[in-house]
Amino acid sequence: MLRRVDLAYERERLELPDGDFVDLDWVDRGSRKLVLLTHGLEGGADRPYMKGMARYFADRGWDALAWNCRSCSGEMNRRLRLYHHGEIGDIGEVIRHALRTKDYTHIAMIGFSMGGNITAKYLGVHGKEIPDPIRSAVVFSTPCDLEASILSIEKPLNRFYSQYFHKQLKAKIEAKAVQFPGQIDLRHFKTIRCWRDFDTHYSTVLTGCADADAFYHQASSKNFMGGTQVPILIVNALNDPMLAGECYPTALCEKHPKLFLEMPRKGGHVGFLLPNAKHAWSEWRAWEFVEERVV
């Protein structure tokens, strides 16, 4: 079920240290509180789940910043590197930029699917070194274990998702091959039969990982989120077709004082909609968790 969310953004282009860029979509309410939103694979700030969350917080007086990963704002990025589940450098640049340009005293981070994984990994890796204004995070439909998620997506009943993402990412790989002649071998597309094949031939090239196993390890937030010093609420529905196994990190969350796992029976993947309601349940739940931690 799709929904329309009416919300006007103000776009800003952030130039990155390596000569690339990401586009930032703002809702400026003149607040000293900011909600930072990170989208899912092949998503963007224009997705209803992003706009819905931005609107929910903006209606309650917060600024909202929905940022677009490299190549996800309607224009191909300049460098060979793209974005991926484990890339946390760019979100760090976005946070530094927000703090340089505006006087925020409180930042809440919210991520969806891949964006949830990026958010949780960023907080875990940087631990005590994160900027002081960051007080909480909520992540929805997060593939904490990327390899387990891939195996779930490849099940026959979920083949639609796998085919969709392969088609989208293949187009971007082909565009990169034109941008950077000789650096990407498109002939491998003929032999790809599964996600591991794609990651072996292309994700490793774009990320510098030695092989697919190394990519899965460094891209899975379950391996890093234990280092977080701020509370993270992980909401992964039990009927999510893209999650399995350690995507539900129950053991880690049971013993970690800053990690909270909720597993609703329903919600699918980045769903959590309510019938005949203006707002999604996920928007209310994120707000409730974040507001409890505003000081």
N, C-alpha and C positions, 0 to 999 in steps of 0.2 A: 504494500500500500504506500503510494507516494503522496506527498503533501506539498502544497505551495506555501512558501514562507516569504512574506513581503518584508524586505529589509534593505535599506540603502547603505552601502559601504563607501568609504573614502579610500582610494587606493594610493599606496606609496610604494616606490621601488627602493629596495635596500641593496646597495652595492656591497658585495662581499670581498673579503681580503684577497681571494684568489682571482679576482676579475670577473666573477660571475654575479648573478643577482637572484633575489627572491622577491616576489610581490606580496605586500602586506595589505590586508583589507581591514580597515578600522571602523569602529563605531565609537565616536568620541562624545562622552557625556560630561567631560570636564571633571572626572572622578580621580581620586587617588588610589582607587582599586581597579585592577585589571584582570580580566579573564583571558587567558591565552589558549587558543584553540588550534589543534593539529589534526589534519584530515587523514583519511585512509588511503590505501593503494589506489592510484589513478583517480583520486578524488580532488577536491579543491575547496576553497572558501565558499563556493557557490552551492555546495551540496545542502539539501534541506536540513540534515542533522547539524551542520555547522551553523547555518543561518538561524535555525531554531534555538540553539544554545546561546548564540550571540544575542539574539533578541530577548531571550528570557532574562539574561543578566543585565542587558542594557535597560530593559523596562524597570529594573530594580536599582538603577543608578550607577551601574558599573560601566567602565570602558570595556570594549571587547576588541581583541586583535585576532583575526582569523588569518593565519599565514599560509601561503601556498609553497609547497616544496618545489625544488627546481624542476622546471618543465611542466608544472601543473596549473599555471595561471593563464594558459591560452597562448603562450609563446615559448618556443624551445630555448632552453638555457644555452649559455655560450661555451661552457667547458665540456670535456668528454664525460666527466662524472655526472651521474644522475643522483637521484635520491634512493634510499632503500630503508628497510625496517630498522637497521642498526645505525644509521647515520645520525649523529647527535651534534655535529659541529654547527650546522646551520641553525638549529633551534637555539643554540647558545648565542649565536650572533644576533638573532632576533630579540632575545631577552636583553642582551647588552644594549642594543639599540633603543628598545623601549625605555630602559632605565636612564639612558643618556639624554633622551629627548623629553621625558615627562617625569614628574615627581611622584612615582608610585610608591606607596608604603605597603601595599598588599597585592600579591599576585597569586592567582589560582590557575593551575594548568589543567586543561581537559583535553584528552585525546581519544580518537576513535579508530578502532582496528589498528592498522599500522601506526597511526598517530599516537595511539595509546602505548604501543610498544616503544616508540621513540621517547615519549614522555617518561615512562617508567625507567628506561635505560639511562636517560639523561640524569634523572634524580639519583639513581643508584650509583652511577659512575662518579658523579661529582660530590656526592655525600655532603660533608660539612662545608665544602667549598662553594655551594650554590649561593646565589645572591640572597641576602637577608629577607627581602620582601616576599620571596616565594614561601607560602605557608601551607599549601595543600595541593593535592592533585586527585583527579577522578579520571579513570580510563574505562572505556566501554569496548566490549567485543575484541579484547586484546589477544593476539596470537603470541603469548609469552614464550612459547616453544615453536619456533618457525617451522621446523621439520615436521612436528606433529600436526601442525595446521595444514601444511602442504599435503600430507598423506590423507587428511580428512577431505580436503577440497577435491582430491583426485578420485574419490569414491564415485561410482557410476551415478548415484543420485545427485551429486554435486558438480557434475561435469560442466554444467552451464557456467559456473563461476570460473573454473579453470580456463575454459575456452575464451571467455570474455577477457580475462586478464592477459592471457597469452597474446590475443589479438592486439590489445592496446599497447602492451610492452614491445611486441615485435615491431610495430610501427615506429616506436621511439628508437629502438635499436637501429632500424634501417635509416632513420634520419641522422643518427650519430655517425653511421658509416659514411654518409655523404659529407657531413661536417668534418670528419677526421679520416680521410682516405688512408687505407692500409692498416688502421689500428683495430678494426673489427672485421672478423671473417663471417660473412653472412651465410656461407655454405653450410654451417652447422645447423641452420634451421631445417634442413632436409632430414636430419637424423634425430631431431628432438621428439621424444615420445612422452616425456614427463617433465615435471618441474625440476627435478634434479639435473636432467640434461640441460635445461635452460640455464640453471644456476652454474653448472660446471663450465659451460662455454661462454656465458655472457656476464652473469653477476660477478664472477671472479675477476673478469677483465676490468669491469667498471669499479670494483671496490679494492682491488689489489690483494684479495684473499688467495691463499695457495690453492684451495680446492673448495668444493661445495660444503664439506663438513666444517671447515674453518669459517666459511661464510655463515652457516647456520648457527654456529656457536656465538660468533660476535654479533649476530643480528637478533638473538633471542634475549629478551629482557629478563627472563627468569634467572639468567646467569649473572645479573648485575643488580637487580632491584633490591637485593638485601642490604645494599649500602645506603639506602635512602635515610635521610634524617628528618624528612617531612612526611606527614601521613598521606598514603595513597590508597584510595578506594578502587578496587578492581571489580567491575561488574561484567561477568561473562555468563550469558544465558546457557542453560543446559541443552537447549534445542538449537544452538548456533551451528550451522552446517560447516563453518570454517574452523572450528575449535575441537581439540581432542587432547587427551592425556595431560601433559604438564602445562597445557594452556590454562588449566585450572590448578594453580600452585597451592593446593590446600596445606601441605605440610609446612611450607615456608611461611605462609600467612598465619598459621596457628601459633608459631613460635616467635614471630617478629612483631614488636609492639607498634610499628608504624604501617604495617600492611594489613588491609582489610579486604577480604574476599567475599563477594555476594554472588550467588548463583541462582538467579530466578529461573523458574521452570520454563518460562516463555520470554520471548524478546528477539529470537533469531539473531541475525547479524546486523548490528547497528539499527535495530528496530525500536522496541520499547514504546510503541505508539499506543495511545488511548483512543477508544472510539468516540467520535464526535467531540473531541477536545482540541482546543487551540494549541496546547502544549503537550509535548511528549512526557512520559513518565521519567525518562532519563534526564530531562531538563530539571524537573522537580527534584529528583534524587541528587543530582550534582549540586544544585543550589543548597539543599538541606545540609549536605556534608560540608560544603565550603563555608556556609554561614556559621556553622558550629565552631569553626576554627578561625573566625575573624576576631582579632583582638585589637 
